[in-house]
Amino acid sequence: MDIPLSTIAVVGLGTMGTGITEVLARAGREVIGIDIDEIATAQAVAALEASTARAVERGRITEEERRGMLARFRTFTDLQAAAEADLVIEVVPESYEIKQQVFRALDAIVGPATILATGTNALSVTRLAADSSRPERVLGMHFFNPAPAMKLVEVVSSVLTAPAAVTAVTALARELGKEPVAVGDRPGFVADGLLFGYLNQAAAMYEAKYATREDIDAAMRLGCGLPMGPLALLDLIGVDTARTVLEAMYAASRDRLHAPAPILGQLSEAGLTGRKSGRGFYTYEAPGSGTVVRDALTPLDGGRGGRGDGGQRPAVRSVGVAGSGTMASGIAEVFAKAGYVVVLAARSKEKADAAKARVAKSLARSVEKGRLTGEARDDALARITPAGSLDAFDEVDLAVEAVAEDLQVKRQLFAALDKVCKPGAVLATTTSSLPVVACARATTRPRDVIGMHFFNPAPAMKLVEVVRTVLTSDEVHATVREVCATIRKHPVDCGDRAGFIVNALLFPYLNNAIKMVQEHYATLDDIDAAMKLGGGYPMGPFELLDVVGLDVSLAIERVLHREFRDPGLAPAPLLEHLVAAGCLGRKTGRGFREYAAPRQGVSGK
């Protein structure tokens, strides 16, 4: 039987509650806003007036529609106002005690058919339902911030929830223009369950002084296409809120990856909770502002300076690129377009010619799309000389290897570069997972060896992880950062440990998504939808895994597990089984999903 949800009460008019009231009023619902703080109720009305006024100015709604929305929104400071509601959504602070008080009070106020929804993203819906006299009517309705803009709503049912209540709330979410995802009751649900583990690891990475806050955030924005870096996102969410969510997740999972990084507790206890307090990982113009201002940790050059002093090392004018695959040709294209003379060497002249031909096709596409002139294309191509031997690197100032991700192969190549390249040449590896120092030790000049981890496709991706070993000289480090600026890439500094920044944060998140499917908690489609709609990710985790390649992903997971020895980093058995079965993703036509045909040219670099 259909349950009409025409009058809806929202309890708690903070940022989330106010956003939910706007969504409901826009959809034609009668909305009762309740908050014990009269200032909060006034601010909620003012926020709706302001947002609807902007909508009229932009032609999205008429003035008549605006007046109707404002008329449908009434505010109160007493829970008794919820008596006429068909659905009550509570978004009070993340505290069992506070939420239980609200639910117990509502039991005595609302009608027997009223559905009670909690907006929690961290606490147990089952526990809240058990404290209610109507547990079959209690469920979770988790909106994402900002509620008017974010499409995802997680509909959370406990073992006590009646199917009719879930059906009614799911239908409502669709009528509101949202994408509902049905999930079971466990801390973090789908989106936050994956998101907060990643955020926690980023906080721990910063706390360990592995990389600066600016470099961590830039790496994840530029390397993964995320709308915000993890530390900036923690400040937006609230450092104290993140700590609460992680505490709940750890209590349920006992996974060390969910144990809140100590810095989250330190910042919370100091009142440095993020944007709302004016300071968290970053410092803000004022409490509630999103404008970051300089503080004692802000780099003098905005985060792009190196740790070296530049030394007296000669400028790089010519570059050798070793390899014939997609990454090698992409890197050669990047350097050639930036004006460098490039030697593109492969195991044979034929392979080198094929790699240059790949560059020519890429440049032709850029001309077709109006991104490059024909003259610039011809100049770039003229700067690339294909060669069938590393001997052609005898005069290059910088040698960049982009060969197979195999340590023995790379060490052999670096030993050869050591013999061929002139004294003072910088030797760089593009490895994404292997120890750079192992390549350096294959030479007699480890001070000249550094990591330059480009991302695929190299011409389009702006990020380069600059990986400095304990042996790399300051001058080499500074030189490579200068080269990155010349080729219009954003360098981020990181030490020589597994995964560097991006893969060390990305792949545990992907592994946890696989575990969710393995445990039958959610479907592939729901998890992908949750992360795209709720987290702003450009691709869902399973879409990304199939593009990267399951074999590549498994290899990286194994490297991370071997280096950090954390049980939570052990590759999910489902991933190992798919790789063993030859289901490697798009390149084989089947991975987590099936594809019409194998995709050519897919690289996991």
C-alpha positions in Angstrom: 0.0 0.0 0.0 1.3 3.5 -0.9 2.3 5.7 1.9 1.7 9.4 1.0 4.6 11.7 2.2 3.2 15.2 1.5 4.0 16.9 4.8 7.6 16.4 6.0 9.3 17.7 9.2 13.0 18.3 9.3 14.5 18.3 12.8 17.8 20.2 13.1 18.3 23.3 10.9 22.0 23.4 10.5 23.7 23.4 7.1 22.4 19.9 6.1 18.9 20.4 7.6 18.5 23.8 5.8 19.6 22.2 2.5 17.1 19.4 2.9 14.2 21.8 3.6 15.1 23.6 0.3 15.0 20.4 -1.6 11.6 19.4 -0.2 10.1 22.9 -0.7 11.3 23.0 -4.3 9.5 19.6 -4.9 6.2 21.0 -3.6 6.2 19.4 -0.2 4.8 21.1 2.9 7.9 21.5 5.1 8.0 21.9 8.9 11.4 23.1 10.1 12.2 22.5 13.7 15.2 23.6 15.8 15.4 24.6 19.5 17.5 27.6 18.5 15.5 30.5 17.2 18.5 31.9 15.4 18.9 28.6 13.5 15.2 28.8 12.3 15.7 32.4 11.2 18.9 31.5 9.4 17.1 28.6 7.6 14.3 31.0 6.4 16.9 33.5 5.3 18.9 30.9 3.4 15.8 29.7 1.5 14.8 33.3 0.7 18.3 33.9 -0.6 18.6 30.7 -2.7 15.2 31.1 -4.2 15.9 34.8 -5.1 19.1 33.6 -6.9 17.0 31.0 -8.7 14.6 33.7 -9.9 17.4 35.9 -11.1 18.9 33.0 -13.1 15.5 32.2 -14.7 15.2 28.7 -13.0 11.9 29.5 -11.3 9.3 32.2 -11.5 8.6 34.7 -8.7 5.2 33.0 -8.2 6.9 29.6 -7.7 9.3 31.3 -5.3 6.4 32.7 -3.2 4.8 29.2 -3.1 8.1 27.6 -1.9 8.4 30.2 0.9 4.8 29.7 1.9 5.3 25.9 2.2 8.1 26.3 4.7 7.2 26.9 8.3 9.6 26.9 11.3 9.1 26.0 14.9 11.2 25.6 18.1 9.1 22.8 19.5 9.0 19.1 18.4 5.2 19.1 18.9 5.0 20.8 15.5 5.9 17.4 13.9 2.5 16.0 14.9 1.0 16.4 11.4 4.1 15.1 9.5 4.0 12.0 7.3 7.8 11.8 7.5 10.2 13.2 10.0 13.9 13.6 9.0 16.3 14.3 11.9 19.6 15.8 11.2 20.7 16.7 14.7 24.4 16.3 15.9 26.0 12.9 15.5 25.3 11.7 19.1 23.4 8.7 20.1 22.2 10.5 23.2 20.8 13.5 21.3 19.3 11.4 18.5 17.7 9.0 21.0 16.1 11.9 22.9 14.6 13.1 19.6 13.2 9.7 18.6 11.7 9.0 22.0 10.0 12.4 22.0 8.7 11.8 18.5 7.2 8.5 19.5 4.7 10.4 21.7 4.0 13.1 19.1 3.6 11.7 15.6 0.9 9.4 14.2 1.2 5.6 14.0 1.8 5.7 10.2 4.6 8.4 10.3 8.0 7.3 9.1 11.0 8.4 11.2 14.2 8.9 9.2 17.7 9.6 10.6 20.2 11.5 8.6 23.2 9.9 10.3 26.2 8.9 8.4 28.0 7.3 11.3 25.7 5.9 13.9 23.7 2.6 13.8 20.2 2.9 12.4 19.3 -0.4 14.1 20.3 0.9 17.5 18.2 4.0 17.0 15.3 1.9 15.8 15.5 -0.4 18.7 15.0 2.5 21.1 11.8 3.6 19.3 8.4 2.2 20.0 7.9 1.8 16.2 11.2 0.2 14.9 9.5 -0.9 11.7 9.0 2.7 10.8 12.6 3.8 11.4 15.2 4.0 8.6 18.1 6.1 7.4 17.9 8.8 4.8 21.4 10.0 4.2 21.6 13.2 2.1 25.0 14.6 1.0 26.2 18.1 1.4 25.2 20.5 -0.2 21.8 18.7 -0.3 20.3 20.9 -3.1 23.2 20.0 -5.4 24.2 16.5 -4.6 22.1 13.8 -6.3 22.8 10.8 -4.0 20.5 9.7 -1.1 21.4 6.5 0.7 18.3 4.8 2.0 19.4 2.7 4.9 17.2 -0.1 6.3 17.8 -2.1 9.4 16.6 -5.7 10.0 13.6 -4.1 11.7 12.5 -1.8 8.9 9.2 -2.5 7.1 9.6 -2.8 3.3 6.7 -0.4 2.8 8.6 2.3 4.6 11.7 1.8 2.4 9.6 1.8 -0.7 7.9 5.1 0.3 11.1 6.9 1.1 12.9 5.6 -2.0 10.0 6.9 -4.2 10.2 10.2 -2.4 13.9 10.5 -3.1 13.2 10.0 -6.8 10.5 12.6 -6.8 12.9 15.0 -5.3 15.2 14.5 -8.3 17.7 12.4 -6.3 19.3 9.0 -7.0 18.4 6.6 -4.2 20.8 3.8 -3.3 19.5 1.0 -1.0 22.1 0.0 1.6 22.2 -2.0 4.8 23.1 -0.6 8.3 26.8 -0.4 8.9 28.9 2.7 9.8 29.5 4.9 6.8 27.2 3.0 4.6 28.6 3.0 1.0 29.9 6.4 0.1 31.2 7.5 3.5 32.3 4.0 4.3 34.8 4.3 1.3 35.4 8.0 1.6 36.4 8.3 5.2 38.9 5.5 5.1 40.6 7.4 2.3 40.4 10.7 4.2 41.9 9.0 7.3 44.9 7.7 5.4 45.5 11.2 3.9 45.5 12.7 7.4 47.9 10.0 8.6 50.2 10.7 5.5 50.2 14.4 6.4 50.8 13.7 10.1 53.8 11.5 9.2 55.3 14.5 7.3 55.5 12.4 4.1 54.1 15.2 2.0 52.8 18.7 2.5 49.1 19.4 2.8 49.2 21.3 -0.5 50.9 18.4 -2.3 48.6 15.8 -0.9 45.5 17.7 -2.0 47.0 18.7 -5.4 48.0 15.1 -6.1 44.5 13.7 -5.6 42.8 16.5 -7.5 45.2 16.4 -10.5 46.0 12.7 -10.4 42.5 11.4 -9.9 40.3 14.2 -11.1 38.6 14.7 -7.7 36.8 18.0 -7.0 38.7 18.6 -3.7 41.8 17.3 -2.0 41.3 15.1 1.0 42.6 17.5 3.7 40.5 20.4 2.3 37.5 18.0 2.3 38.1 17.1 5.9 38.0 20.8 6.8 34.7 21.2 4.9 33.1 18.1 6.5 34.5 19.0 10.0 37.5 17.4 11.5 35.5 16.5 14.6 32.7 15.0 12.5 35.2 12.9 10.5 36.7 11.6 13.8 33.2 10.6 15.0 32.5 8.7 11.8 35.8 6.9 11.9 35.4 5.9 15.5 32.1 4.3 14.6 33.6 2.6 11.6 36.5 1.3 13.6 34.2 0.0 16.3 32.4 -2.1 13.8 35.3 -3.2 11.5 38.4 -3.2 13.8 40.3 -2.4 10.6 43.3 -0.3 11.4 42.7 1.8 8.3 39.5 3.1 10.1 41.3 3.9 13.4 41.2 7.7 13.4 44.6 9.3 12.7 45.8 10.9 16.0 46.0 14.3 14.3 42.2 14.3 13.9 41.9 14.0 17.7 44.5 16.6 18.3 42.8 19.1 16.0 39.4 18.3 17.4 40.4 18.7 21.0 42.1 22.0 20.2 38.9 23.3 18.6 40.5 23.4 15.1 37.6 21.6 13.4 37.9 23.0 9.9 36.0 25.7 8.1 33.3 26.1 10.7 35.9 27.2 13.3 38.1 29.1 10.8 41.1 26.7 11.1 41.7 23.0 10.6 44.3 21.6 8.3 44.2 25.0 6.6 43.5 28.5 8.0 40.4 30.3 6.7 39.5 34.0 6.4 36.8 33.6 9.1 34.7 30.9 10.8 32.4 29.4 8.1 34.4 30.9 5.2 35.8 28.7 2.5 38.6 31.2 1.6 42.0 29.9 2.6 44.5 32.4 3.9 48.3 32.1 4.4 49.6 30.7 7.7 52.9 29.5 9.0 52.7 26.3 6.9 52.0 28.0 3.6 55.0 27.6 1.2 56.5 30.9 0.1 55.9 30.1 -3.6 52.4 28.7 -3.2 53.4 25.1 -2.9 55.4 24.6 -6.0 58.9 25.2 -4.7 61.5 22.5 -4.2 63.6 21.7 -1.2 66.8 22.2 -3.1 68.4 25.6 -3.8 68.8 25.0 -7.5 72.5 24.6 -7.3 74.6 25.5 -10.4 73.4 22.6 -12.5 73.2 23.4 -16.2 69.7 23.8 -17.7 68.0 20.9 -19.4 67.8 21.3 -23.2 67.6 17.8 -24.5 65.6 14.8 -23.2 65.9 11.1 -23.9 62.8 9.0 -23.4 63.3 5.2 -23.2 60.3 3.0 -24.2 57.9 2.5 -27.0 54.5 2.2 -25.3 51.7 4.6 -24.6 53.4 6.3 -21.7 56.7 6.7 -23.5 55.2 8.3 -26.5 53.0 10.5 -24.4 56.0 11.8 -22.4 57.9 12.4 -25.6 55.0 14.4 -26.9 54.9 16.5 -23.7 58.6 17.4 -23.9 58.6 18.1 -27.6 55.6 20.5 -27.3 57.4 22.3 -24.6 60.4 23.0 -26.9 62.8 20.3 -25.8 64.9 18.3 -28.3 63.8 14.7 -27.7 65.5 11.3 -28.5 62.9 8.5 -28.4 64.7 5.2 -28.0 63.2 1.7 -28.1 64.6 -1.8 -28.5 64.5 -1.4 -32.3 64.3 1.4 -34.8 61.0 0.0 -36.0 59.5 0.3 -32.5 60.9 3.8 -32.0 59.4 4.8 -35.4 56.0 3.3 -34.3 56.2 5.3 -31.0 56.8 8.5 -33.0 53.9 7.7 -35.3 51.7 7.4 -32.2 52.9 10.9 -31.2 52.0 12.2 -34.7 48.4 10.8 -34.4 48.0 12.4 -31.0 49.2 15.8 -32.3 46.9 15.5 -35.3 43.9 15.0 -33.0 45.0 18.1 -31.1 45.0 20.1 -34.4 41.6 18.7 -35.3 40.2 19.9 -32.0 41.7 23.3 -32.3 44.1 22.9 -29.4 47.2 23.1 -31.5 48.2 24.8 -34.8 49.5 22.9 -37.7 52.8 24.7 -37.4 53.2 23.8 -33.7 52.5 20.2 -34.5 55.1 20.1 -37.2 57.7 21.8 -34.9 57.0 19.3 -32.1 57.4 16.3 -34.4 60.6 17.7 -35.9 62.1 17.8 -32.4 61.6 14.1 -31.9 64.3 11.7 -33.2 63.6 8.0 -33.0 66.4 5.7 -32.2 66.9 1.9 -31.9 69.5 2.1 -29.2 70.2 3.8 -25.9 73.5 4.9 -27.4 71.6 7.9 -28.8 71.3 9.2 -25.2 75.0 10.1 -25.0 74.4 13.9 -25.1 70.9 14.2 -23.4 70.6 16.3 -20.2 67.7 14.3 -18.9 66.9 10.6 -19.5 63.4 9.4 -18.6 62.7 5.7 -18.7 59.1 4.5 -19.4 59.6 0.8 -19.8 57.8 -2.2 -18.3 57.0 -2.0 -14.5 59.5 -4.7 -13.7 62.3 -4.0 -11.3 64.8 -6.2 -13.0 64.1 -4.7 -16.4 64.4 -1.2 -15.0 67.7 -1.9 -13.1 69.2 -3.3 -16.3 68.1 -0.2 -18.2 69.6 2.1 -15.5 72.9 0.3 -15.6 72.9 0.9 -19.4 72.0 4.6 -18.9 74.9 4.9 -16.4 77.3 3.8 -19.1 75.8 5.8 -22.0 74.7 9.2 -20.5 77.2 12.0 -20.0 78.3 13.0 -16.5 75.8 15.3 -14.9 72.8 14.0 -16.8 69.7 13.5 -14.7 68.3 9.9 -14.8 64.6 9.6 -14.1 62.2 6.6 -13.7 58.5 6.8 -14.3 57.7 3.9 -12.0 54.4 4.1 -10.1 55.1 1.4 -7.5 58.7 0.2 -7.5 61.5 1.6 -5.3 63.4 4.4 -7.0 66.4 3.8 -4.9 66.8 0.3 -6.3 67.1 1.9 -9.8 69.6 4.4 -8.4 71.7 1.6 -6.9 72.1 0.0 -10.3 74.2 3.1 -11.3 77.5 4.6 -10.1 75.7 8.0 -9.7 72.7 7.5 -7.4 72.7 11.2 -6.6 71.6 11.9 -10.2 68.6 9.5 -10.0 65.0 10.6 -9.2 61.4 9.5 -9.8 59.2 11.4 -12.3 55.8 9.6 -12.1 53.7 10.9 -15.0 50.0 10.0 -15.2 48.2 8.5 -18.2 47.5 10.1 -20.6 50.7 12.1 -20.1 49.8 15.0 -22.5 46.5 15.6 -20.6 47.3 14.9 -17.0 48.8 17.8 -15.1 50.4 15.9 -12.2 54.0 14.6 -11.8 55.0 13.0 -8.6 58.6 13.9 -8.0 60.1 11.1 -6.0 63.3 11.9 -4.1 65.3 9.1 -2.6 67.7 9.4 0.4 70.5 9.6 -2.1 69.1 12.2 -4.6 70.9 15.5 -4.6 69.2 18.8 -3.9 70.4 20.1 -7.3 68.8 17.2 -9.2 65.5 17.6 -7.3 65.4 21.4 -8.1 66.3 20.8 -11.7 63.4 18.3 -12.2 60.9 20.7 -10.5 62.1 23.4 -12.9 61.6 21.0 -15.9 58.0 20.2 -14.6 57.2 23.9 -14.6 58.6 24.3 -18.2 56.4 21.4 -19.5 53.4 22.9 -17.6 53.0 20.1 -15.1 52.3 20.4 -11.4 55.0 18.7 -9.4 54.3 17.3 -5.9 57.2 16.1 -3.7 57.1 12.7 -2.1 59.5 10.2 -0.6 60.5 6.9 -2.0 57.9 4.6 -0.6 55.3 2.3 -2.1 52.5 4.1 -3.9 53.9 7.6 -3.4 50.9 9.8 -2.8 48.2 9.0 -5.3 48.4 5.2 -5.4 48.9 4.9 -1.7 45.6 6.7 -1.1 43.7 5.5 -4.2 44.2 1.7 -4.2 43.2 1.0 -0.6 39.9 2.8 -1.4 39.5 0.6 -4.5 40.3 -2.5 -2.5 37.7 -1.6 0.1 35.1 -1.2 -2.6 35.8 -4.7 -3.8 35.4 -6.0 -0.2 32.0 -4.4 -0.1 30.9 -6.4 -3.2 32.6 -9.5 -1.9 30.6 -9.3 1.3 27.3 -8.7 -0.6 26.8 -5.4 1.1 26.1 -3.4 -2.1 26.1 -4.0 -5.8 28.7 -2.8 -8.3 26.3 -0.3 -9.8 25.2 1.1 -6.4 28.8 1.6 -5.3 29.8 3.3 -8.5 26.7 5.5 -8.4 27.3 6.3 -4.7 30.9 7.5 -5.3 30.1 9.5 -8.4 26.9 11.2 -7.0 27.9 11.4 -3.4 31.6 11.9 -3.6 31.9 13.8 -6.9 34.3 11.2 -8.3 34.7 11.2 -12.1 34.4 7.4 -12.2 33.1 4.8 -9.8 35.7 2.4 -8.3 34.7 -0.5 -10.5 34.7 1.6 -13.7 38.2 2.7 -12.7 39.4 -0.7 -11.8 38.4 -2.1 -15.2 40.1 0.8 -17.0 43.3 0.5 -15.0 43.4 -3.2 -15.4 42.8 -5.7 -12.6 46.2 -7.2 -12.9 47.9 -3.8 -12.6 45.6 -3.0 -9.6 46.5 -6.3 -7.9 50.2 -5.8 -8.4 50.0 -2.3 -6.7 47.9 -3.7 -3.9 50.5 -6.4 -3.2 53.3 -3.8 -3.2 51.4 -1.7 -0.7 50.7 -4.7 1.5 54.2 -5.9 1.4 55.6 -2.4 2.3 53.3 -1.4 5.0 52.4 -4.9 6.5 48.9 -3.7 7.3 46.3 -6.5 7.2 43.7 -4.0 5.9 45.8 -3.6 2.7 45.8 -7.2 1.8 44.3 -7.6 -1.7 40.6 -8.6 -1.7 40.3 -12.3 -2.6 37.7 -11.5 -5.3 40.4 -9.3 -7.1 42.9 -12.2 -7.0 40.3 -14.7 -8.3 39.3 -12.4 -11.2 42.9 -11.9 -12.2 43.6 -15.7 -12.0 40.6 -16.2 -14.3 42.1 -13.8 -16.9 39.4 -11.2 -16.3 41.6 -8.1 -16.3 39.1 -5.4 -17.3 38.4 -3.6 -20.5 41.6 -4.8 -22.2 40.4 -8.4 -22.1 36.7 -7.6 -22.5 35.7 -8.7 -19.0 36.6 -7.6 -15.5 34.1 -6.6 -12.9 31.8 -6.0 -15.9 31.6 -7.4 -19.4 32.4 -5.3 -22.5 31.5 -5.7 -26.1 35.2 -6.1 -27.2 38.6 -5.8 -25.6 39.9 -2.3 -25.5 43.2 -1.6 -27.1 45.8 0.6 -25.6 44.6 0.6 -22.0 47.4 1.3 -19.6 47.4 1.1 -15.9 50.3 3.4 -15.4 
